Amino acid sequence: MSNLQIAEQLVVSEHTLKTHVSNVFHKLGLRDRVHAVIYAYERGIVKPADH
């Protein structure tokens, strides 16, 4: 989902969402969403979809 789509789902501004995402990345030592996905897979937070 885009930042705007996520913000709309959470009923916050896109700017607020970007701030929250940036804070999470900083706290976890991540650079971007790709690294967040890798982080989540490595820790078993998400699993690959069964095909």
Steps between C-alpha positions, in 0.01 A plus 500: 500500500610856444556740786178680407299176502639399839438847640138489383451159665644629828318834474818705529668742264754373251762716672423339838525155347837581341626618838386177669653282228826694521508461879446123474775466240737703716428299815550169316805620308329455163546709184173439317196275454702234320721463804190500723362204304830313528507576873146365540574179303821432691318528832195296397266800528373426149526186292506456121156444350423141398454464125 
